[in-house]
Amino acid sequence: MIDYVGDISKNDASVLSDWASQSFNIVDFGVGASSQVIAHYTKGTVVSIDTEPIWINKTLMHLKRLSIPEEKVRFMSYPQFWASIGTPTEQFDFVFDDGVDNLRRNFGMFIWPFIKKGGWLALHDQRRRHDWDNAQAIINEYWQEIGTVYYNHRDSNITFIEKRQIPAYYDNWQITENIDMSKW
């Protein structure tokens, strides 16, 4: 594990590094330790977003210390990101949501249409009730598009939500399978 500085456990960093190593187009909301880990382990690029410029500056310093090339991470303010992203198109295969508490749920809701089919949304701090509620709200909103969900994956503090390849619309199997209800 790289010598990151910040507010994620070693176990969370290990889980995050595994996912980052399999992802190429990543969004990281809430810069810091996660940005360092993701940027080091991904083979792709990272858009790191924060609401506070001081966190971006600190993280830039840590990336330099870790010899992570500047071109691997593009830092943006929260408003800059939303102004630049355009209309929903599936652009990202992995999104890590660990920003300021009062924006986490909205961020997860708004970023979902930009996640590729088969991509993942990861939410940090899932052992805090309000963050757990955020994950549930996103699942409730996009339930037909949800594939696999890993709650606190590998005993981490991160929940991963997969965007299905094909939405799962309700199918009345009794009609689809021609079940004769009169025989019941």
N, C-alpha and C positions, 0 to 999 in steps of 0.2 A: 504494500500500500504506500502511496506517495505520502510525503510529510505535509499534509494539508493543515491549514489553520482555520478553525471555525466551529460552528455549532451543529455538528452531526457526529453521532457515535461511530466508533470503529466498525461496528456491525452494519450500521446504515451505509457507511462509506463503501464497505465491501459489496453490499447488495447493489448499491448505485453504480459502482465501477463495472460490475458484471453486465448490468443493463446498458450502460453507456457504451461498452465495448461492442455491443450488437446493434447499435443505432448510428444513423448517419446525419440526420437532420433533426437537431435537438433544440428545444426551447427550455430554458431554465429560469423560472420566475423566483427571484429571491437570491441574489448573488452572494457568494461567500464560499464556504467549504464545498458546497455542492458544485459550484462552478469550477473549482480547482479539480475535483475528482472527475467530473464529467469531461472537462476539456482534456485532461491527461489520458483518459482511457478510450475516448471515442476515436473512431477512424474518420469521422466526419467533421461537421462544423456545429458550433453552438451559438445561439442567440441568447444572451444573458440579460435579463430585465430586472430593474429595481426601481423603487420609488425614491430612493435616497442616493444622491451622487456620491456621498462619502463611502458607501458600501462598494460602489463601482471602483472608486479610486483605491480602496484597500485591497480589493480583489485583484486589480491590475498589478499591484505591488507583489502580491503572493504568486500570481502567475509568472511574473518575471523571476522571482526567487526559485520557482520550480522549473524554470527554463521551458515553459510552455509558449510556443510561438504566438504572437499577438493575432495573427491572421486566423487562428483557430477559433477565436471567440469574438463575437461582435456584441458590444455592450450598448444597451439602449435604455432610456427612461421608460417608465410604464406608458405615459402618453405617446411618446415617440413610436413605441412598438405598435400600438393600436392604430396610429395614423398611417404607419407604413405597410401594414399587413394586407390591406385591400379587402376584397370580397372572399367569403369562405371558399377555399380550395384546399384540398388535402395536401398539405405541405410538409408536415412534421411526422416523424415516426416515433418520437419519444418526447414527452413534455413532463418536466418535473415542477410541481407546484409547491413552493415553499416560501412564498413572499409574505408581505405584511398581512397579519391576521385578517383584518377587515376586508381585504380584497381577494382572499384565496378562493372563496366560493364563486364569486363573479368571474374570476380569471378562469377557473375550471369550466364553468358553463360557457363562456365566450370562446375559449380556445378549442373546445370539442369539435366544432365543424372543420377546424383546420388540421385535425389529426388524420393521418392516412388510415384507410381500412387495414386492419391488422396491426395498427400502431397502439401505443400505450400512453395513458395518463397516469402519472405517479404522484401521490399526495403524501406529504411529509407530516409528521407529528400526529399520527393516527391514534395515539393513546390519550390524546386530549379530546374531551367530549365534543367541543365545537368543531374540531377538525374532522372527527368521525362523522358528525352531522353533515359537514360539507361533502364528504364522499357519498353519503347516502342521498343527498339532494341531487348530485350529479347523476348517480345511478338511476334515481327516480325520474329525472328529466329525460334521460336518453336510454331508458330501459330496453327499447327494441334494438338498439345498436350495441349493447353491452355483450361482450363475449365472456371471457374468463375474468374473474376478480380474485386477486390474491390480497387478503387482508393481513397486514403486518407480515409480509412475505419473509420467510426464513427468520422469524422472530425479530424482524426489524421494526422500525417505527414508520414504515412506508407501505401504503396500499397502492396496488397496481390495478388499473382498469383497462381492459383491452377493448378496442373498437372492432366490432365484428366485420368480417368481409362482406356479409350480406345481412341486412336487418332481419330480425326475427319477428315477423308479423304474426298475429294470432291466426291460428288455423283451427277451425272446429273439426277435429279429427272424426267426429261422428258423421259429418257430412262428407268430408274428403274420403273417408274409408267406407262409405256406403253402409253404415251400421243401421240395421233395422231395429229401431227403438221399440217397436211393438212386441219384440220377443223378450223384452225385459219384464 
